[in-house]
Amino acid sequence: MSSTEDNKTLMDTSPPSQPNELNPEFTLVLIGDTNSIEIGPKNILLANDEQTHMQHLSPKLYDLCGRHISVINMLGQQNTENLLLNQGAHIFLLILPNSLDSSQHSAGVQWLEKAFGKESLSYLITVVTHDADAECESALRDLKANTGFDEKRYHTCTKSMTDVYEMTALLEKIDVMVSEMKPYCGSRGTLNKNDEQKHVDFKSNTEEGTDSSEFQQNQTGCPAEDEGKSSSNVKVKSDLLNEPGDVEHSKNDDSPVAKGAADEVTHENKDKVRKMPNSVKISEEIDKENPHQRVTETLLRLDLQDKHQQKLTSEDFLKIGPAMKKYHVTSEKELTNTFLHKLLMLDYRARYIPVKQEILGVSDSKPIQVCDSAEVEDIDDMDDFFSTGEDTKQTKETHLHQMDIQMAVFHCSDSFLKQNIVSKLSQCQYALPLLVPDPVTMDIECPLWTFRKITKSWKTTDIQTDSKIMKSMPICKAKTPMVSFLRLDSPSVSKSQLINMLINDRHNTFFHRHLQGSNKTRHLVDGMAEIAWYCPAGKCNDAFNDCVAFCNLHGDALLFEKQRDILIEKSSVNVVLVPTLEKGHKSRRVIEALWKCQKPLIILITDTDGGKDQKKQGRYKISLKDRSHSDITEELKTIIGHILYESHTSFHLESMAEVPGIRVDEDDPVCQKGKTAALEMMNLLKKIQDVTEIKSKFLPCQGQLWHEWSRIKKELYHLTGQIEIEKSKKENELMKIRQDQCKHSCSELIKLFTDNLLSLSSTERQYFLKWTQIFLDDHVTDDLSVILQNYDKKWSEVLALKKKHNKSDLFKSKQTELEQISTKLQSASFGLEHIFREMGQIYEAHKSQKKQERRDVDEAHQSQKKQECREMR
């Protein structure tokens, strides 16, 4: 076949309605049994069968998903004479009927391997078709018996292939496979026209009696070993030089055709090959302009593509299952489960999960290529080796950014799992999401609900009196100064790493670029603001004397104006990192606006000298060039501490609900309904001023009555004297207590609580319980803190007297006071668990009364029967 004829063949394979330069994302090569599919105008894959062996774009697939996907129909064909796989990645669909024979799948796999090479098996998906009212369980069982069958690459659909959901699911499985594997662009199917071919229909073995060996014998052999005589190879080499993407993938192709083409690349054509990665770079630039596509790919790699709408729940992970791998996972699809399981177990290594391939046979690993061509001169190899141009960069799929994993799970979780995730991140001393852009709509959300369960404790130090005060409160209620860190453009110093050294130089509170699992391609982090709190311990080496919030805006603040303005408004101190302060720099306008602002400003210049450092009142300019991180950190601690000691504005999380232009998750109607129901209960509790009287007023069944019942119950198992009499006496006392509990049960609080449980929907009920717990904890926190401080003080006095072996009346009085405070502390402890305990006591009391009534009825009935028996005698 001449070169002209080759070009004509290429033109024929393009759809007449599409421009020649339109390349498909990938090509579906359909192989298998013709009886397994009903070709018709409504068939999404094959609307007609006139284009056998022809590569054409599928209009119905484009209507379905908006993507250009080409299809080659080889159903029932073993002749690959005119087939040219010359562009894009290729996926092979082995389509079999539901009534398949166990050897039919093996025959198709062996034919594919012989026709297209062993590497083509990595891109094979088995599709079993069935009638509309049939099922495929038996077919799946038969396929599992075949060696090498992968259930993850198995799909079922109707023979008509008209169901949109079935075809969408198939495309999702194809996307998963394409994302995991290197695209297959081999040309093994291109054959010499002079080779002897046989055209045999691919029928089922039950109809034609064709076994796998006969099936293979009817296939054409591999391409001719002599590439110089093969006209098809001339075509392949032409494609390799004209298609940059194919050149890159053909380097890893072990087929003789690809190898021969690589060996025959001349010195004249090598310059063309060097320039090919520029097209890849252009593709990357286009990809940067489509953030939605990048987010979709990230979710797909994590197997979360369907969880952005159908959210993950806590029930999906708080269940018994197989043990997780301790140190690493073997697939990116395992990262979601591994991350959440480690985080829920408070394993700080949840942010450092490596992915290591352990799959034998087919592997994602890309071996180092060694050029053994004798035609390429050593001087050219040396030029390549020392070349520093961008066109020599090799593109490869990077691993997922660890923060992308965290935020992907966050976005795909429901509100209750989000709250659990943030609570665990806080316990692991990690930064928490404060402003989160939606990956689809890019609307900014403040997840205030996720902070509700977090409580922080710290010790403040009064410098003048050197006194220390212990504070503990829900972080949503805490009013603290906030230091915001922003970067303009791309400074060389890591902003997140700098904040870590201010908070704790031995723990990476904020994830930064130098940590394991980081890379330059992060898709869900930029534009997000994270917050963390420095909580002093009341020691002499504390960096700050009071609790301080640190907020970090990820990404270039020049690109995220709304987030930048919010943080500047809410912060007490603004710290800005810039590479330079030159007049023509694009960050100049923002810095001038910050300079005019009344709030203190610290400018950190990273890449240039920046002139002399300036430290005026409220305005600081510091050059970081040629300075160590420890020196910078100490200077920043001094400056920030001085600013906060003089005066500062306070920040508290609940004020974020008042910021215009952002969405707060607590504004959801379902959440608000649960909150309203919980507030009704709190209004009832607030009528009692002393928190120590709440239990005795509203929870009588678990007060003195319950303690007395527990004491008698214990004595029932340590009987002395006349055992039967004592046992009967104790049981009567227990029954009397249960009767008293029934009389005092169902207080106004319990009635209101149970009414809400019965009237609210399932989700509203969950919010109601969460809000009740939050409000109860908040209601008693202040009183408990005072009682705890008194208890600590009194305990110290008792301990001091005890060390002196002082048994005087003073010691006894102090000990009595300590016991009284302990009783008061027990009475003041009031939460959701106490309400559930009260409901349990009410249930037990009424249940015991029903048993007694039933026993009395049975005894009366038996007595009556005995009397009747006596009369009958």
Secondary structure, 3 states (H helix, E strand, C coil): CCHHHHHHHHHHHCCCCCCCCCCCCEEEEEEECHHHCCCCCCCCCCCCCCCECCEEECHHHHHHHCCCEEEEEEECCCCCCCCCCCCCEEEEEEEEECCCCHHHHHHHHHHHHHHHCHHHHHHEEEEEEECCCCCCHHHHHHHHCCCCCCHHHEEEEECCCCCHHHHHHHHHHHHHHHHHCCCCCCCCCCCCCCCCCCCCCCCCHHHHCCCHHHHHHCCCCCCCCCHHHCHHHHHHHHHHHHCHHHHHHHCCCCCHHHHHHHHCCCHHHHHHHHHCHHHHHHHHHHHHCCHHHHHHHHHHHCCCCCCCCCCECHHHCCCCCCCCCCCCECCHHHHHHHHHHHHHCCCHHHHCCCECCCCCCCCCCCCCCCCCCCCCCHHHHHHHHHCCCHHHCCCCCCCCCHHHHHHHHHHCECHHHHHHHHHHHHHCCCCEEEEEECCCCCCEEECHHHHCCCEEEEEEEECCCCEEEEEEEECCCCCECEEEEEECCCCCCCHHHHHHHHHCCCCCCCCCCCCCCCCCCCCCCCCCEEEEEECCECCCCCCCCCCEEEEEECCCCCCCHHHHHHHHHHCCEEEEEECCCCCCCCCHHHHHHHHHCCCCEEEEECCCCCCCCEEECCEEEEECCCCCHHHHHHHHHHHHHHHHHHCCCCECHHHHHHCCCCEEHHHCHHHHHHHHHHHHHHHHHCCCCCHHHHHHHHCHHHCHHHHHHHHHHHHCCCCCCCHHHHHHHHHHHHHHHHHHHHHHCCCHHHHHHHHHHHHCCHHHHHHHHHHHHHHHHHHHHHHHHHHHHHHHHHHHHHHHHHHCCCCCHHHHHHHHHHHHHHHHHHHHCCCHHHHHHHHHHHHHHHHHHHHHHHHHHHHHHHHHHHHHHHHHC
